[in-house]
C-alpha cells in the first residue's frame, strides 16, 4: 500500500471500526498525521497567539477519530478485540500500543475479515 492509498483509505473509513488495517496503512497514516501536525504547528506560530491553539485543537479533533479507527482495525488485523484500542487513550500505555501496531497481522482471514492488502 502506498502512502497516498493508506491516507485515502484511513480517511474514507473515517469512523469505521469494521475490518482490518495493514501495518503499512496504519504507519503511513501515522506519518501523515505527524506531517500535518508539524505543518499546523508551523502555521500557528505565524498566527496571533490566541488563534494557534484553536487551530491545533481543530486539526487534532479532525484527525483523532480516523487515527483511533485505523488503530481499532489494526488490532483486528492481529486478531485482537477492539477493546484493546482503549489502551490507546491512556498516554502512559502508548508503548503497549506501539508493540501491537508493529506486530505482524494474522495470515489469511480471521473473525474480523479478510487479510488487508499491503
N, C-alpha and C positions, 0 to 999 in steps of 0.2 A: 504494500500500500504506500502510495506516495504521500508527501506532506500535504499537498493540496487535497487529495482524496480523503485523508484522515480528518482534516479540519472540516471539510464539507460533510462527511459522514457524521461527525460528532455534532455539528450544528443542525443538520437535518433531523437527527434523532434527539433533538434538544432535551426533551424530558422523558424519553423512552427508557424504561427500566427492563425492557424485554430483550432477549437475545444475548449475543456475546460480542465483545470487542477484543481485537488482537492487541498484542503488545505494541506493535507499530502505530496503530490508531491511537492508543492511549498516550504514548510518549510523544508522538508528533503533535497531538492536541495540547499536551502539557507544554511543549516548546512554543506553540502558537500563543498560549496564554502568557508565557514568560515574555515573549517578544511584544505582545500587545501591552502588557503591564509596564514594561520598560518604556515603551513609546508614550503611553499615557502619563507616566511619571515625568518624563522629559517635557512634555507639553504642559503639564501642570506647573512646572517651575516658571514658565513664562506667563502664567495667568496670575491675576491678583490673588493674594494669599487665601481668601475665603473660598475661591472657586476650585482650586486644585483638589482639595479633599472631596468635594462634592463630585467632581468628575471621576476621580479614582473610585469612589464608592459606587457610582452608577455602573462603571465598567465591571467592577467586581461582582455586583449583583447580576449583571447580564451574563457573566461567564461562570458563575458559581454553579448554577443548575446544570448546564451541559457538562461541566467537569465532574460533578457528582454522578450524573447519569452514565457517563462513559466509564467511571470507576466502578459503578454497580455492574455494568456489562463486562468489565474486566474481571470482576470477581466471578461472574457467571462462567467466563472462559476457563478459569482454573477449577471450576466445579464447586465453587463456594456460594453460599447463600448471600442475598443482597443485604442481609442484616449485618454482615461483616463490614459493609461500607460505612456504617455508622461510626466505626473507629476513625474514619477519615475526618469526622467532625471534632475530634479531640486532638489538638495540636501536639501534645506530648507523645501521642501514639503514632505519629506520622511515619516513624521508622518501620513500624509493622506494615503500614500501607505501602511503603517503598518496596519491601520484600515481596508482598503479594503482587504488586504491579509488575515486578521483574520476573515473576515465576512463569514458567512455560505453561501455556494453555493445555487443556486435555486434548488428546488426539481424537479425531472423529466427532461424532455427535454426542452430546451429553443432555441432561434433562432440561437445559436452557436453550437448546437448539443446535444447529449445525456449526461446525468449526468456522470461524471467520477466515476470510482470505487475507493473507499477509501481502 
